[in-house]
Amino acid sequence: MTAVSHTPAPSQPAIQSVLQKFVAGDPGLMEHMANDIDFRIDHYADDVDVSWQAGKGLESMGAILTRLGTDIFPQGTEALDIDVQPLADGWHLTRFHQRFFYGLKGCTVTSLTYIISHETDGKLDYFRETVTGAIPV
């Protein structure tokens, strides 16, 4: 019998796991976040109050994700493209293009966002998303 060597598959960045699980509606996305995650979503040229889309720690993430699910993504979201580019030392730049029914606006939109993230030990500890707009389709 010949021994088979298995090389572990390279793991994907935490940001990619988080976004894939977000799109799938999988609450397991929290498993890819550090206890002290520093999270914020900003919106370019939009007058919507997004002050609640920022927080530190997993406890605040639960509240943010719950409100995102009810106010912004009541019907979930569809990823049109997720492009994660490694920078260095745990940093990533992600281009996230999605289509969803925007609960607050009552219509289906596409949205392109850019995310700067950092991970340590496979856990997302920093997340800054800039939403460039929500275009009705």
C-alpha positions, 0 to 999 in steps of 0.5 A: 500500500502506498501512502498518499500525501495530502497537501492542504488546500490553501484557505481563502481569505476571511473576507471571502468567507464572510461575503460568501456566507453573507450572500448565502444568509449563513449566520456562520459568517460570525465564525470568521470574525475576531471578537474585537472586530472593528466594522463600518460601512460608509456610503458615498454621496448618500444622505441616508443615516448609516450611523448604525452601520458601525460597531466594535466587537461581535455583540455589535455585529449581531445587531448590525447584521440583524438590522441589515437583514430587515432594513436593507436586505429583506430578500437577501442578496445576489453576488454578481462578483466578489473579487478579493485582492491580497495586499500584504500582511493580512490586508485585502481589497475587495470589490463586491458587486451585488443585486438585491431588493433594497428594503428602505427604497422598496426596489431592486438595485445593483450596488458596487462596494469596495472593502478594505479588510484585515485579518489575523489568524484567519479572523476578520478584525477590521472591515471598512466598506464604501458603498458607491451607490444603489442603482435601481434596475 
